[in-house]
């Protein structure tokens, strides 16, 4: 059978790579984009560098936000906010 279809293994490898690597990455990018678009004032967030704070201002012109921390207010790009850690901070506590 391989003599008839010499490119079949290459095509199958591409399909496997697509479904195990490319498709999940695209799904994750869509989720992160949706998360950053849905941010609002008062949300508790964690940046990718580990800084905890609360959003006090959102700027749609340069896609940034101002986060209030214990050290003061700091301006961040919205892409610097960690989706996973922010969801953990906002998750209800289990007793």
Beta strands, then each sheet from edge to edge (+ up, - down):
strand 1: 44-46
strand 2: 52-59
strand 3: 64-69
strand 4: 72-77
sheet 1: 1+ 2- 3+ 4-
end
